Amino acid sequence: MDLKYQKFKKNNFIAWLFGGNAYIYFIILAVTAFFAIQLVVQINKHEENAADTEATSAEDKSDSYVDAKDQYIIKINKKENFLLIQKKNGDNYEDYKAFTCSVSSDVKNADYKITGKQIWFPFTKSGGYGHYASLLNDGFAISSVPYYTQDLNSLDTDAYKKLGKSASKGYINLMASNARWIYENISAGVKVIVYEEEGQRAGLKIEEPKALLDGKTSDPSDTSASDSSQNSDKINYMSGVSNVEIKTNSDFDVWEGVYACDYAGRDITSQIKISGDLDLTQAGTYTLIYHLSDRYGTNLDYYRYILVKDDDEEKTNEENASSQSQTDSQKESTEPASKNTSQETSKASTSKASSISTKASTKQGG
């Protein structure tokens, strides 16, 4: 009885399904399937777009970050005593900021590059210290007007009054606030052009030095004292990022000597982020970028250029030259002994290179 009932119901359902209303059911099923497919497609498309956007954003950020050394050019007219900062816009550079400066006659007309930063830079020739110094090759620096000591209340006021004229102390002097802007925003590797052109005017308004306060021996533009009391967690400085030259397979600590602190004197070195590639087993020039930022908008990007020289190649060349010299000076009867010595030297060199390579790989892996 149950079996007949089930069969009857089954046959009845089939007849109902393929009855006169079958085309309606087919349309409903097709429409439902269509919207289900469209929903899946839209979800997948949204996920792909989100992934592409994230990748593009990361790529753009990476490109902008790595190319920071090309974002600016600094031009300094010694004759008119102004410093012009140009910022890259597409394929061109446009005037961005202009500061009054004073330039020493020791700084020759030439193309330079910023090689590093130093919170206090000693002027060995004229004496005193420059604050917020951006170092240039040939031992020069863009910095504040000289201070007698590393004290914000020891400003050389006579030197400050010479802003806009040739400097007798320091190298390329600015108001402290201007020197600090360069110190915090312009990366190592940026090109600096020093030249002389009488009568030239900057394409935008030049920031003039602020007047000294009566009885004060501090730079009126320097807000370091107020930053220290009001924004104690603001970045004060980062130091120790300098270019180095090392031999292949040698030990090198990218953190050694690097230090950063805030205005409360707290060590914030751990907040520095280092990016870039460095292979101590391969000769070449490598770039590391030390990045530090805070919630006040301070962004420090210090570029460190590391030249890795092939020590084994230099040693091999020296050994070959020495071996050749000894061979030329010996008689024919001693030539076999020289060849054996040469073979033993080559074998020893190969063994040493292999040992160094293994050590370097273990260190990188750990």
C-alpha positions as CSV (number, residue, x, y, z in Angstrom):
1,M,0.0,0.0,0.0
2,D,2.8,2.4,0.9
3,L,4.7,1.5,-2.3
4,K,1.7,2.2,-4.5
5,Y,1.1,5.5,-2.8
6,Q,4.7,6.6,-3.2
7,K,4.7,5.6,-6.9
8,F,1.4,7.5,-7.4
9,K,2.8,10.6,-5.8
10,K,6.0,10.4,-7.9
11,N,4.1,10.0,-11.1
12,N,1.8,12.8,-10.2
13,F,4.7,15.2,-9.4
14,I,6.3,14.5,-12.8
15,A,3.0,15.1,-14.5
16,W,2.6,18.3,-12.6
17,L,6.1,19.5,-13.4
18,F,5.8,18.9,-17.1
19,G,2.2,20.0,-17.3
20,G,0.8,23.2,-18.8
21,N,2.8,25.4,-16.4
22,A,6.2,24.0,-17.1
23,Y,7.4,27.1,-19.1
24,I,6.6,29.3,-16.1
25,Y,8.8,27.2,-13.8
26,F,11.5,27.2,-16.4
27,I,11.5,31.0,-16.6
28,I,11.6,31.3,-12.8
29,L,14.5,28.9,-12.6
30,A,16.4,30.6,-15.3
31,V,15.9,34.1,-13.8
32,T,17.0,32.8,-10.4
33,A,20.1,31.2,-11.9
34,F,21.0,34.3,-13.8
35,F,20.9,36.5,-10.7
36,A,22.8,34.0,-8.7
37,I,25.6,33.9,-11.3
38,Q,25.6,37.7,-11.5
39,L,25.9,37.9,-7.7
40,V,28.9,35.5,-7.7
41,V,30.5,37.5,-10.6
42,Q,30.1,40.8,-8.7
43,I,31.5,39.4,-5.5
44,N,34.6,38.1,-7.3
45,K,35.0,41.3,-9.3
46,H,34.8,43.4,-6.1
47,E,37.4,41.2,-4.4
48,E,39.7,41.5,-7.5
49,N,39.3,45.3,-7.6
50,A,40.0,45.6,-3.8
51,A,43.1,43.5,-4.3
52,D,44.3,45.5,-7.3
53,T,43.6,48.8,-5.4
54,E,45.6,47.6,-2.4
55,A,48.4,46.4,-4.6
56,T,48.5,49.6,-6.6
57,S,48.4,51.7,-3.4
58,A,51.3,49.7,-1.9
59,E,53.2,49.9,-5.2
60,D,52.6,53.7,-5.4
61,K,53.7,54.1,-1.8
62,S,56.8,52.0,-2.4
63,D,57.7,53.9,-5.5
64,S,57.2,57.3,-3.8
65,Y,59.2,56.1,-0.8
66,V,62.1,54.7,-2.7
67,D,62.3,57.7,-5.1
68,A,62.3,60.3,-2.3
69,K,65.8,61.3,-3.1
70,D,64.5,62.5,-6.5
71,Q,61.6,64.4,-5.2
72,Y,63.5,67.6,-4.6
73,I,66.4,69.7,-6.0
74,I,68.1,72.4,-3.9
75,K,69.6,75.4,-5.7
76,I,71.7,78.0,-3.9
77,N,72.6,81.3,-5.4
78,K,75.7,82.5,-3.6
79,K,75.6,85.9,-5.2
80,E,72.0,86.7,-4.1
81,N,72.1,84.6,-0.9
82,F,68.9,82.6,-1.3
83,L,68.2,78.9,-1.3
84,L,65.5,77.6,-3.6
85,I,63.8,74.2,-3.1
86,Q,62.2,72.7,-6.2
87,K,59.8,69.8,-6.0
88,K,59.2,67.3,-8.7
89,N,55.8,67.4,-10.5
90,G,55.6,64.8,-13.2
91,D,58.7,65.1,-15.4
92,N,59.5,68.7,-14.2
93,Y,60.7,70.4,-11.1
94,E,58.7,73.4,-9.8
95,D,59.6,76.1,-7.3
96,Y,58.4,75.0,-3.9
97,K,60.1,77.0,-1.1
98,A,62.7,79.8,-0.9
99,F,64.8,80.8,2.1
100,T,67.2,83.6,2.8
101,C,70.7,82.2,3.4
102,S,74.3,83.2,3.9
103,V,77.0,81.2,2.1
104,S,80.7,81.0,2.9
105,S,83.3,81.7,0.2
106,D,84.7,78.2,1.1
107,V,81.7,76.6,-0.6
108,K,82.6,76.4,-4.3
109,N,80.2,76.6,-7.2
110,A,79.5,72.9,-7.9
111,D,77.0,70.1,-7.8
112,Y,76.7,68.4,-4.4
113,K,74.6,65.8,-2.8
114,I,73.2,65.4,0.7
115,T,75.1,62.6,2.2
116,G,73.6,62.5,5.8
117,K,72.2,64.4,8.7
118,Q,73.6,65.5,12.0
119,I,71.7,67.3,14.8
120,W,74.8,69.4,15.8
121,F,77.6,69.8,13.2
122,P,81.0,71.2,14.3
123,F,82.5,73.9,12.1
124,T,86.2,73.0,12.4
125,K,87.5,76.0,10.6
126,S,85.4,78.9,11.9
127,G,84.3,77.3,15.2
128,G,80.9,76.8,16.6
129,Y,78.1,74.3,15.8
130,G,75.4,74.2,13.2
131,H,72.0,73.0,14.3
132,Y,69.9,70.6,12.0
133,A,72.7,70.0,9.6
134,S,72.2,68.3,6.2
135,L,75.7,67.2,5.3
136,L,77.2,67.6,1.8
137,N,80.1,66.0,0.2
138,D,83.4,67.8,0.5
139,G,82.7,68.4,4.2
140,F,80.2,71.2,3.8
141,A,76.7,71.4,5.4
142,I,73.4,73.2,5.2
143,S,72.5,74.2,8.7
144,S,71.4,76.9,11.1
145,V,73.5,79.9,11.8
146,P,76.4,78.9,14.1
147,Y,75.9,78.5,17.8
148,Y,78.9,78.9,20.1
149,T,78.1,75.7,21.9
150,Q,75.5,72.9,21.6
151,D,73.0,75.1,23.5
152,L,70.0,76.8,21.9
153,N,70.7,79.9,23.9
154,S,74.3,80.3,22.5
155,L,73.4,81.7,19.1
156,D,76.1,83.7,17.3
157,T,73.9,86.8,16.8
158,D,76.4,88.5,14.6
159,A,76.4,85.6,12.2
160,Y,72.6,85.6,12.3
161,K,72.5,89.2,11.3
162,K,74.5,88.3,8.2
163,L,71.7,86.2,6.7
164,G,71.2,87.6,3.2
165,K,74.9,88.4,3.0
166,S,78.1,86.3,2.6
167,A,78.9,84.2,5.6
168,S,82.1,84.5,7.5
169,K,81.3,81.5,9.7
170,G,79.7,78.2,8.9
171,Y,79.0,77.1,5.4
172,I,75.4,77.4,4.1
173,N,73.5,79.1,6.9
174,L,69.7,79.4,7.4
175,M,67.3,80.3,10.1
176,A,66.9,77.3,12.4
177,S,63.3,76.6,11.2
178,N,64.4,76.5,7.6
179,A,67.4,74.3,8.3
180,R,65.1,72.1,10.3
181,W,62.6,71.8,7.4
182,I,65.3,70.5,5.1
183,Y,66.7,68.3,7.9
184,E,63.3,66.6,8.4
185,N,61.9,66.5,4.8
186,I,64.8,66.2,2.3
187,S,66.4,62.9,2.0
188,A,70.0,61.9,1.6
189,G,70.9,61.7,-2.1
190,V,69.1,64.9,-3.1
191,K,71.1,67.1,-5.5
192,V,72.3,70.5,-4.3
193,I,73.5,73.0,-6.9
194,V,75.6,76.0,-5.7
195,Y,76.1,78.7,-8.3
196,E,76.3,82.5,-8.7
197,E,74.0,84.7,-10.8
198,E,73.8,88.3,-10.1
199,G,70.4,89.9,-10.2
200,Q,68.5,86.6,-10.2
201,R,65.2,86.6,-8.3
202,A,63.4,83.5,-7.0
203,G,60.1,82.6,-8.7
204,L,58.3,82.9,-5.3
205,K,58.5,84.9,-2.1
206,I,61.7,84.3,-0.1
207,E,61.2,83.7,3.6
208,E,63.0,86.5,5.4
209,P,64.8,86.0,8.7
210,K,62.9,86.9,11.8
211,A,64.1,89.7,14.0
212,L,66.2,88.8,17.0
213,L,64.4,89.3,20.4
214,D,65.9,92.0,22.7
215,G,68.4,90.5,25.0
216,K,68.0,87.0,23.6
217,T,70.8,84.8,22.2
218,S,68.5,82.2,20.6
219,D,67.2,81.8,17.1
220,P,63.7,83.4,17.1
221,S,62.5,80.8,14.6
222,D,63.6,77.7,16.6
223,T,60.6,76.1,18.3
224,S,62.7,73.3,19.9
225,A,62.2,74.6,23.4
226,S,58.4,74.8,23.1
227,D,58.3,71.4,21.3
228,S,60.2,69.9,24.3
229,S,57.6,71.1,26.8
230,Q,54.4,70.8,24.8
231,N,55.0,67.8,22.4
232,S,57.4,65.7,24.3
233,D,56.8,62.6,22.1
234,K,57.7,64.5,18.9
235,I,60.8,63.3,17.1
236,N,63.8,65.3,18.1
237,Y,66.4,63.8,15.8
238,M,67.8,60.6,14.2
239,S,71.5,60.2,13.8
240,G,74.2,57.7,12.9
241,V,73.0,57.0,9.3
242,S,76.1,57.4,7.3
243,N,77.5,55.9,4.1
244,V,79.9,53.0,4.5
245,E,82.4,51.0,2.5
246,I,82.9,47.4,3.5
247,K,84.3,44.2,2.0
248,T,82.3,41.2,0.9
249,N,81.4,38.6,3.5
250,S,82.3,40.9,6.4
251,D,80.1,41.4,9.4
252,F,77.9,44.5,9.3
253,D,75.1,45.6,11.6
254,V,72.7,48.0,9.9
255,W,71.6,49.2,13.4
256,E,75.1,49.9,14.8
257,G,75.5,53.6,15.7
258,V,71.9,54.5,14.6
259,Y,70.0,56.4,17.3
260,A,66.8,58.4,17.5
261,C,65.1,60.2,20.4
262,D,62.1,62.4,21.1
263,Y,62.0,65.7,22.9
264,A,61.6,64.1,26.2
265,G,64.9,62.4,25.6
266,R,63.4,58.9,25.2
267,D,65.1,56.4,22.9
268,I,62.8,55.8,20.0
269,T,65.3,53.9,17.8
270,S,63.0,50.9,17.8
271,Q,60.4,52.9,15.8
272,I,62.8,53.3,12.8
273,K,61.9,51.1,9.8
274,I,64.6,50.1,7.4
275,S,63.9,49.1,3.8
276,G,66.1,48.2,0.9
277,D,68.3,45.3,-0.2
278,L,71.8,44.4,1.1
279,D,73.8,41.3,0.0
280,L,77.1,41.1,1.8
281,T,78.2,38.2,-0.4
282,Q,78.0,40.2,-3.6
283,A,80.0,43.2,-4.6
284,G,78.0,46.3,-5.5
285,T,76.4,49.5,-4.2
286,Y,73.3,49.0,-2.1
287,T,70.8,51.5,-0.6
288,L,69.1,51.3,2.7
289,I,66.3,53.7,3.7
290,Y,65.8,54.6,7.4
291,H,62.3,55.9,7.9
292,L,60.9,57.5,11.1
293,S,57.7,59.4,11.5
294,D,55.4,60.7,14.3
295,R,51.8,61.9,14.7
296,Y,52.8,65.5,14.2
297,G,53.7,65.0,10.6
298,T,57.4,64.7,11.0
299,N,58.8,62.3,8.3
300,L,62.5,61.4,8.2
301,D,63.9,59.4,5.3
302,Y,67.6,59.0,5.6
303,Y,69.3,57.2,2.7
304,R,72.4,55.1,3.4
305,Y,74.6,54.0,0.5
306,I,76.7,50.9,1.2
307,L,79.6,50.0,-1.1
308,V,80.4,46.3,-0.8
309,K,83.8,45.6,-2.4
310,D,85.0,42.2,-3.4
311,D,87.8,41.4,-1.0
312,D,88.6,38.0,-2.4
313,E,89.0,39.5,-5.9
314,E,91.5,42.1,-4.6
315,K,93.4,39.5,-2.8
316,T,93.5,37.2,-5.9
317,N,94.8,40.1,-8.0
318,E,97.5,40.9,-5.5
319,E,98.5,37.2,-5.2
320,N,98.6,36.8,-9.0
321,A,100.7,39.9,-9.4
322,S,103.0,38.7,-6.7
323,S,103.2,35.2,-8.1
324,Q,103.9,36.6,-11.6
325,S,106.7,38.8,-10.3
326,Q,108.3,35.9,-8.5
327,T,108.0,33.7,-11.5
328,D,109.7,36.3,-13.8
329,S,112.6,36.7,-11.4
330,Q,113.2,33.0,-10.9
331,K,115.3,30.7,-13.1
332,E,113.8,28.0,-15.3
333,S,114.9,25.3,-12.8
334,T,112.6,26.7,-10.1
335,E,109.5,27.0,-12.3
336,P,107.8,23.7,-11.2
337,A,108.1,24.7,-7.5
338,S,106.4,28.0,-8.3
339,K,103.5,26.3,-10.0
340,N,102.9,24.0,-7.0
341,T,103.0,27.0,-4.7
342,S,100.5,28.8,-6.9
343,Q,98.1,25.8,-6.9
344,E,98.3,25.6,-3.1
345,T,97.5,29.3,-2.8
346,S,94.5,29.0,-5.2
347,K,93.2,26.0,-3.2
348,A,93.5,27.9,0.1
349,S,91.8,30.9,-1.3
350,T,88.9,28.8,-2.6
351,S,88.5,27.1,0.8
352,K,88.5,30.5,2.6
353,A,85.9,31.9,0.3
354,S,83.6,28.9,0.8
355,S,83.9,29.3,4.6
356,I,83.0,33.0,4.5
357,S,80.0,32.4,2.2
358,T,78.7,29.7,4.6
359,K,79.1,32.0,7.6
360,A,77.3,34.9,5.8
361,S,74.3,32.6,4.8
362,T,73.9,31.3,8.3
363,K,73.9,34.8,9.7
364,Q,71.3,36.0,7.2
365,G,69.1,33.0,7.8
366,G,69.3,33.5,11.6
